[in-house]
Each structure stands twice: as C-alpha cells, then as structure tokens.
Amino acid sequence: MPSYAEDGCEFGPSGQILKLERPIGKRTVARRSPLAPLGRLDMKAKNYLAALWSGPDPVLAEAGVAGELLVAKIRLGLATLLLVIPAINSLFFFPVETKEGLIGLGLASGTFALAVTMYLLISRSFNPSWLRFLSSSFDVTLITAALAMFFLANQPHTAVNSKVVFEGYFLAIGSTSLRYDKRICITAGLLAFAEYFAIVFFAAHHWDLNSAAYAPYPYGMFSWSAQISRLIMMLTASGLSIALVSRSQRLLQLATSDPLTGLFNRGYVDERLAMELSRAQRYDKSLTVAVVDADHFKALNDTHGHAAGDLVLKKLAELLRGSLRHSDTTGRYGGEEFVVILPETDMETARRKVESLREAIASTPIALPHGRETVRLTISAGLASFPEDGEDAAELFATADERMFAAKREGRNRVVASAEIAVA
C-alpha cells in the first residue's frame, strides 16, 4: 500500500506517521495578512487627519473670538498706517500722479475699508466660524495683492525677491494661531503657499528675470532654489502655528479634565455653564442643567473599598458620556456628583433623556476588581431649565441641586424635573 497524506501528515502503508507537517493537538495558527500593517497605518492616518481637521473646544473657540478681535485691531491699525502715510505724502509733499501710485493708494483705501468692516462686525459680536476663515484668507490675499502690484509697475524682481512685503505672509500665518483653530492654520498656510507659488510662476514665465536688461538687479537675480526655500519656510510657519494650537488644546484638556473619569472638572463646568447660558439668553434658546448623584456610594466604598468605588465612578462616567450628544457637556462636580449641561433642550426633552439614562445605569451590572462580584448602581437626578427656573447660572444650579436632594429624600433612583416629585 503506498504512502498517503492527510490533514498535514504523511502516513506509511501500515498507517504509521512518516512526516508531521504540524504538531498534533495544537491549533493551526492563522497567518496574518502581509497587508494588515498597511491597514493599521491607513487607519492611523485617517484618525490623524480627522484630529487635524477637528474643530476647537468651545472654551478655545471663545478664546479664538477674543483672538479674532485682537487681529482685527492690529489689521485696522496697519491698514490706517498704509492709508495715512501715502495720503499725507500726496497732499503735502509728492502728489500722486503715476499709475503705480494711484494703484497703491486705491489698494490701501480698499484694505482700510475692509479692515474697518471686519472690526465693526467682530466688535459687535458677529463672529460666525466662517468669518474667521474669511478674515485669515483676507490677510494672506492682501500680501499677495501687494506683491502683484509690482507686476503692474513692471518690477517683477521686487515681486519675487521682496524682503519686506514677503514677511507679511508670516504675520498672516502666525496670527492664525490666535484663532485657536487648526483648520484655519491649515487653510491660511495652504492659501499662502498657493498664492505665492502663483506669483513666482507667473513672473518666471512672463519675464526673463535674469536678463541683462534688469542689471544691476537691485533686488537680486531670480533663483528657483531661493523661491523653493521661501515656500518651505511658509509651510514650516504653518506647521508651527498648528503645533501651537495643538499644544494649547492639550494644555486645556489637562487643565479641564478630571483625572479619574476623564470627564470635565468643576472649573470647566462652571465656565461652560456661563457660556451656554449667555448664548441661550442672546439667542432666546432653552437650556437645561441636570445634577446627577450616585446612590449609596459611601456604602459601596465602605463595603468594597476605594478601588471598587473608583471603578464604579469610571463606569458611570462612561455611561454618561455615551448616552449624551456631542454638544452636551458632562463633568464630575465632586465626589460622586456629576453635572450635565443640555443646550437648546427644554425641560420635558431633558427629563426624558435623563430618565432613559437612569434606566440604562440601573440595568447595567458593573464588575468589581478581580472579578469578585458585580454590583448595580442607581442615580438620583435633579433638573432645572432656563428661563423657567432661573436667569443666572448660580440660580439654575441651586434649583437642580435642590431637586436632586428631593429625589434622594423620596427614595432615590428617580429624576425630579419640577417642584412635584417624580416617581421612579
């Protein structure tokens, strides 16, 4: 009987094993695809790009509004100087008669008018997110327009080799970091790169820049290597602006997060409540605050230890975070007490949402450390809504806090949304 092979083994005529391809009794290990690392890299790249193009934290966004106002003031001051100096020269010293002078005066006048418009809009609290993109793009394009003016004056070397006007790009790119939005840094940096490249490309293809007719080259001869260096410097400046904003976001995260649960801390919650209340008052929107407290938490700590208590708080924070909208704010206010801010949410909608949250928490078993046993946690919550229950943050929080204690007094594991006690 000839030998035969079966299931990775070669058998002899009498059934003895001649060759063992894999050990008996061991599982066959699936081979990893050689493309698996590429898939992980692709996922990391997608996550990095998503983080890079993510909007700022609301607190940083408010700081960006203040930064936008500062930029608007600086822009207005520079535009005033650009207009006043040539205007004084033309009125008292050298009348503007050349085509280039008239173009420069017209550009300065247009810049001043737009700078005034920007300042008035921002100073009067009109500051939608698109305006910050527009103003940063305006700053970059203003520098490009100034360089393009030299083409009209038949001075292409000045356009591509200017050491004064070109530095304006770095001011425009650097000021984007005051908006605390990485997307604005990226947009302004890429726009500056594209516009300046267009300036250089146009000059190089419409003039023989190294012709002897331009000797003695007061602004230097044209060199593509020098222009590429300038473009690289622009991208580097953009990268520094992005890094500065990212660092600011990281520092804010460290300063405003609770180290145990990862939720926002009390200081951030207080500041965010004031911001959301101001927005609700300005746009006549509703706002609801919920104070949530874990029931019998001290007894759990005394019975199972602080490690178990910490784990329960982490799980509670996870359930809170996963059950609410991205626009809602959840923070640990102290101990086992949490605060939830629900913008543009009326009392009834908020009550249903928190009631669903209460039911989800009560029905979720929480495994204690070392797998000893599981516990179930319940919460008591009190709600207060603007403007029915208060006009300021302190009044709203005090009302919600009192209703949370009312829920405790009535037996816990319930939500109180008004003066009437809600039954669990």
PyMOL commands that set and color helices and strands:
alter all, ss='L'
color gray80, all
select helices_A, chain A and resi 36-52+58-93+99-123+129-152+156-161+168-179+182-206+212-214+224-256+266-283+297-304+306-323+347-362+369-371+393-409
alter helices_A, ss='H'
color red, helices_A
select strands_A, chain A and resi 4-6+9-11+17-20+287-294+329-334+337-343+365-367+374-376+379-386+415-416
alter strands_A, ss='S'
color yellow, strands_A
deselect
rebuild
show_as cartoon
